Every structure is written in C-alpha cells, then in structure tokens.
C-alpha cells in the first residue's frame, strides 16, 4: 500500500506558499482562484448537500469563470503535485469543520477601511458562491429556509451585494462583525447539511455524487460559465501558460478526468466508502488514480498511478481486507484529543 501519508495533514507554510504562487503565476489563466477564494469554494463543496469529486471541482479552480481553460504543467508529476496540494487543502478544511469547528475561520487577509484595518472577505465569499452555484438546485431549499445564513456571503460574494456595500455607509465595527457572522454562518450551513446526509443514510439512501463539471444556468436556462449570482463581464481575458526557460510551451497539459466504470461503493462493518478510479480524459499513459472518500468527505489518494483500473480496484479491496475499512476513513487529526 502506498498511500499519501501527507494528504490528511494540514498544509505546511511552505506547501501553502507553493500553492499560492502557482495559482497566481502565468501557469494558470487570469481567472484562476487564489488560495482565499479556493478556501471558500472548498468550504461550500465540503459542506454542501451532495458529494463532489475532484474531477468536478478542479476545472473551477483553474478557471473560476468558465471551467474550460486548464493550466499547463512542465510534467505530469508537477500536475499531480499541485492537484495533491488542493486535495490536502480540502482535507484540512474538512477535518476542521467536522472535528474541531471552533478552530474554523476563513484565511485572514486585511485591507484598510476608513483608515482602520478590517478583514477582506470578498474573495472567500466569491469562492463560496461558486461552490453553491455548481450544485445550485440542491442548495435552493436551504437558501429559502435560512436566507439569514447567506446574508454576508451574498453581500461580499456577488456583484449586487458588493454594490450594496458601496452604497451603504457601514462603520468599521460593522465591517469587523461581518467576519464573525461569516464564520458562524459557514458552521451553521455545514451542520445543517451534515444532519441532512445522516438522515438520508439512516433511511438507507446516499447523497448524490457529482463527478463531472456542471456549469450553472442563467435565467434563460442556458449554461453559463459564470456564477448566476454575479454580473456578466463582457471583457474576456487571454490565456497565459507556463513556458520553459527557452520560451517553449510544454506539451503536458492537465486534462479533465475520466471516471472508470469500476468505481464503486464498498461497505464493511456498517461503514461505507466511495472508491473513485479515474485518469486524464485524453487516455493518458500516466495510468489510473485511486481515491477513496468516506462519508465525511475525507479523501485518501494513492501516490502512484495503476496501469489498469482493475489493478486500482484490486488494491482498494486488498487494502480494506488487510487493514480494515478504518484505514481509509478520516479520523481525528493527530493534534486533536478525542473526548
């Protein structure tokens, strides 16, 4: 078994800097998420009503506007490294929300407001809105039931909300209180959907799984690459891709992921996990990736690809047989004591 031992650990400062630099480099298009927007996006995806696979979220990370422009990497290993850091970031947020919610808070970035320092919430809220929009229909019942939980998110995360911010003369104290309200809202939303999923499982059902990119629709029913909560921007941006020191564009591009038909659900000892087997959609020679996701959304990814999807499935079954299903489910982080 060659599990990635670091995928369930928080990003180190160095890893966070690597991811931050990559997402702000010319390896990705101008509309790629930064690490703050990514945190908000992943928080919504983790907290939402359905299970969302990496193949459905990565295109939005690389291109938050259209989910069509992919980055170029200098090697397949580099692609796996960056995707792995995002999965690690995902697991860190997931573990915090599920096991130590008192420690949860959006990344702290500040700006000056009326001569004083306040937290910047815009990018995080935009990311959260994008996480809602990729599964908008499933989110609608909660948006209607508890609109107060979304007030701050929509205020900072949408064009109409930001227009209201500019029109209203909020005090510094009010702006600072928004950060507290935002954290409380994110935790309330997460708890709500967790309880909904538990009720489904008690009834013998499972949340839906989103395995492919689903683009939001505008009010006419047409698909659009942007959040329907946001204003339409007619100004396109040019793709910028990473080149080597000689100015050559590398051929290794990140492609959308193809899900194997052998992907399945495994239940042992009253515990179920989803086994996802996928590879680059261009029939890449890099092989098949094995990922196992538990009901809390914790992801376990094998370091090395497999030559066939059958070999990946066999590895999953052998691992669970040899080490028990608990070996591929999320537990409390090492720094948290179980009470």
Secondary structure, 3 states (H helix, E strand, C coil): CCECCCCCCCCCHHHHHHHHHHHCCCCCCCCCCCHHHHHHHHHHHHHCCCEECHHHHHHHHHCCCCCCCCCECCCHHHHHHHHHHHHHHHHHHHHHHHHCHHHCCCCCCEEEECCEEEECCHHHHHHHHHHHHCCHHHHHHHHHHCHHHHHHHHHHHCHHHHHHHHHCCCCHHHHHHHHHHHHHHHHHHHHHHHHHHHHHHHCCCCCCEECCCCCCECCCCCECCCCCCCCCCCCCCCCCCCECCCCCECCCECCCEEECCCCEEEEECCEEEEEEEEEECCCCCCCEEEEEEECCCCEEEECCCECCHHHHHHHHHHHHHHHCHHHHCCCCCCCCCCC
